[in-house]
Amino acid sequence: AMNLYIFRHADAEIRDDEKFPDDNMRTLVKKGRNKTEKIAKFLKKRKVKVSLILTSPSLRSLEAAKLIRKELDLPKEQLVQLDCLLPGGSNAELITEIKEKYVVDALLVVGHDPNLSLLISQLVTGTPDLPIDLKKGGLCKLAVDELADGKCAKLELLLTPNF
């Protein structure tokens, strides 16, 4: 069994083709950093022990993942960037990667929507159709029996950063 925490990066710079010709270079704005800190402190207060953080390499996700890593006192090598977590990445690929390399007691995934909401839906219901809305800076916790690309998890927590 595994606890799978899913975090959607919080507020970032506005999409702007001139300022950010590469959309993955957009960074978190102050509001986004504050929301991330709030969730990180919540995890720490709950004494959540995460063995590993998997993040999208986009700067807005990477920044969030680093903030959480520091708050939870995880060593640097316990933060891994995965291309399949980039916007438009493949959840099926993510699930395979985790099964092959990253089976741990507690895992935190940091990335983007709609991917993450679709991932939650897939793991909880076996379909992508659950109308779930993971807010920016939102956190979800799934209790996973054995990870599969289908119904394998129970939704235990869905938190917006405005708690």
Residue pairs with C-beta under 8 A, 6 or more apart in sequence:
1 143
1 144
1 145
1 146
2 103
2 104
2 105
2 106
2 107
2 143
2 144
2 147
3 105
3 106
3 107
3 141
3 142
3 143
3 144
4 106
4 107
4 109
4 123
4 141
4 142
4 143
4 144
4 147
4 153
5 43
5 48
5 50
5 106
5 107
5 108
5 109
5 139
5 140
5 141
5 142
6 108
6 109
6 111
6 116
6 119
6 120
6 134
6 139
6 140
6 141
6 142
7 39
7 64
7 68
7 108
7 109
7 110
7 111
7 137
7 138
7 139
7 140
8 110
8 111
8 112
8 113
8 116
8 134
8 135
8 136
8 137
8 138
9 28
9 32
9 36
9 56
9 58
9 60
9 61
9 63
9 64
9 110
9 111
9 112
9 136
9 137
10 28
10 31
10 32
10 33
10 34
10 35
10 36
10 64
10 136
10 137
10 161
11 28
11 29
11 31
11 32
11 35
11 136
11 137
12 26
12 27
12 28
12 29
12 32
12 60
13 19
13 20
13 26
13 27
13 28
13 29
13 60
15 23
15 26
20 26
23 58
23 87
24 57
24 58
24 59
24 86
24 87
25 58
25 59
26 58
26 59
26 60
27 59
27 60
27 63
28 36
28 59
28 60
28 63
28 64
32 60
32 64
32 136
32 137
33 63
33 67
35 136
35 137
35 161
36 63
36 64
36 67
36 68
36 137
36 161
37 67
37 71
38 137
38 161
39 68
39 137
39 139
39 159
39 161
40 67
40 68
40 70
40 71
40 72
41 71
42 139
42 159
42 163
43 50
43 68
43 71
43 72
43 139
44 71
44 72
48 72
48 106
49 72
49 105
49 106
50 72
50 74
50 106
50 107
50 108
51 78
51 104
51 105
51 106
51 107
52 78
52 79
52 80
52 102
52 104
52 107
52 108
53 65
53 68
53 69
53 74
53 78
53 79
53 80
53 107
53 108
53 109
53 110
54 80
54 81
54 82
54 85
54 94
54 97
54 98
54 102
54 107
54 108
54 109
54 110
55 61
55 62
55 64
55 65
55 79
55 80
55 81
55 82
55 85
55 109
55 110
55 111
56 62
56 81
56 82
56 85
56 86
56 87
56 89
56 110
56 111
56 112
57 81
57 82
57 83
57 85
57 86
58 86
58 87
58 112
61 85
61 110
61 111
61 112
62 81
64 110
65 79
65 108
65 110
66 79
68 108
68 110
69 76
69 78
69 79
80 102
82 89
82 94
82 97
83 89
84 90
84 91
84 93
84 94
84 97
85 94
85 109
85 110
85 111
85 112
85 115
86 111
86 112
87 112
87 115
88 115
89 111
89 115
91 115
91 118
91 119
91 122
91 149
92 149
94 109
94 119
95 147
95 148
95 149
96 149
98 107
98 147
99 147
103 147
109 116
109 119
113 134
116 134
116 140
117 132
117 133
117 134
118 128
120 130
120 132
120 134
120 140
120 142
120 155
121 127
121 128
121 129
121 130
121 132
122 128
122 149
122 150
123 142
123 144
123 147
123 150
123 151
123 152
123 153
124 130
124 142
124 151
124 153
124 154
124 155
125 151
126 150
126 151
132 158
134 140
134 158
135 160
135 161
136 161
137 160
137 161
138 158
138 159
138 160
138 161
139 157
139 158
139 159
139 161
140 155
140 157
140 158
140 159
141 155
141 156
141 157
141 158
142 153
142 154
142 155
142 156
143 153
143 154
143 156
144 152
144 153
145 152
145 153
146 152
